[in-house]
Structure formats: C-alpha cells, structure tokens
Amino acid sequence: MQWKRKSHKRHRKKGMRRSMNKKIDVEVVIGGKPYTLSGYESSDYLQRIAMHINGKIAEFRAQEGYARLETELKNVLLAINLSDDYQKAQNTIRELKQDNEDMEKELFDMKHEMISMQRELQEAKDAVKKLEQEKESEEHRAIRLETELEQLRKEIAKEVVQKEETVDAAADTKPSAELTATQQTAPENADKEETVEKQDVAEDVTHSEDTEAAVTVEQTDNVAEEAKSPEEIGQEIAATIGKKEPARKTSRSSRKKRR
C-alpha cells in the first residue's frame, strides 16, 4: 500500500530505531475503508496518522461540491492539504528551533554574565576583606599612636616641671649670691673712697701751702722793689688764689671719674 510505503520511507529518512524496535502492522480505517499500516513506530503513532487523514477528509466532505469531484482530484486535494500541514509544521519546528537556539544563546550569555558577575562579586568580597584588614590595621595603628602621644605628653609635662623647679631654685640662689658679693665688695669700696678723700685733702693742703708761699714771695718781691699799699697787695693775693682754684677743681673731677 501507498501509506505503508510512505510510512516506511519516512522512517528510513529519519533513521529511527531500525534495529532496536520491531516492525509492526496496524489495522486502520481511512475514508471508511480498512487499511494496514506497517512501521517501526508505535501503534498509537500510526493510529494518530490515520485519525489526522480522516479529519482532513471530513473537512473536505463538509464543503459544498467536494462530493462531485473525481477520486483522483480528491486525493490530490488531500495530498496538498497534508503537505500544507507538513510545511506549516516544519516552519513551526524551525521557529521553535530558532527560538531554542536563541534561548540557548541567551542562556549562554546569561551564564557567561553570571560567571562574570560571580567573579566581580568575588573580587568585591576580596576587596572588602582587604579593606576590613586595612581598617583593623589602621585602628591598631591609631591606638598605638594615641598611646605614644599620651606617653610623650607625660614626658613633656615632667620635663616642664623639672625646668620650673630648676628655675625656681636658681632664682632663690641668685639673690643670696648677689648679697654676698655686695657684702664682700662694700668694705673695699669704703676703703677706696676713704683713701681718695685723704688724697684730696692732702692735695688741698699742698695747694694752699703753694699759694701762700707764692703770695709771700710776691710780697717780698714787691716790698723789695717798691712799697705798695695794703689794698693793692690784697687784690694781687686774691687774683693769685683765683688762678689756683680752677686747677684744684679740675683735679678733684678727674679723681671722681676714676672712682
């Protein structure tokens, strides 16, 4: 039969289970007539094929004018419709395959993206862990620096206290030293002043004697040359004493500067 041959050819074309499944024969009814279909598919599969053909024949018989067509034309019309169903099924399969491929590609991209995201997530976790370690290290370092700073403050405060104590001790010692030095130098200064005063007195006496001697000499000379009046003699003595007095004052000023 034609259906048997087509079914057999279809099976050979797909190459399905030739040696694993046993070839079977199935009695079917197509168009109200009995037929035997043979194939390697299951009996249910062959029965579904027969039911599909009967459905197409029923659709044609429902149309007006189909009963008046010749048998050959009816068969051609049936074959055209079956071929149309086949092509539509093939198109659907191709679309499904394309959709499947697209889904597989999208799934592959999603997997690749997921792997990339997992890698980035792992890198982020590693970075966070490293930052946490650095943070912990910085916290320990901050605590150590605070401890060192506190220790340094204590040492500075201690040094300041020691310096203040040293300055206070030096301030207490200095007045005593100055007082001692003053007490030591006071007698010496007094002795020097007394000696200078004695020298001044001696010089005054000397100047007085010199002045008197000079006056006496001048008086003697004047008497020898000519006799002068007492008023003239007194004026000459006063003039002589006036000349000697500035010299004495200059000598005293020099001694005071030396002192």
PyMOL commands that set and color helices and strands:
alter all, ss='L'
color gray80, all
select helices_A, chain A and resi 2-14+43-62+66-68+71-225+230-258
alter helices_A, ss='H'
color red, helices_A
select strands_A, chain A and resi 24-30+33-39
alter strands_A, ss='S'
color yellow, strands_A
deselect
rebuild
show_as cartoon
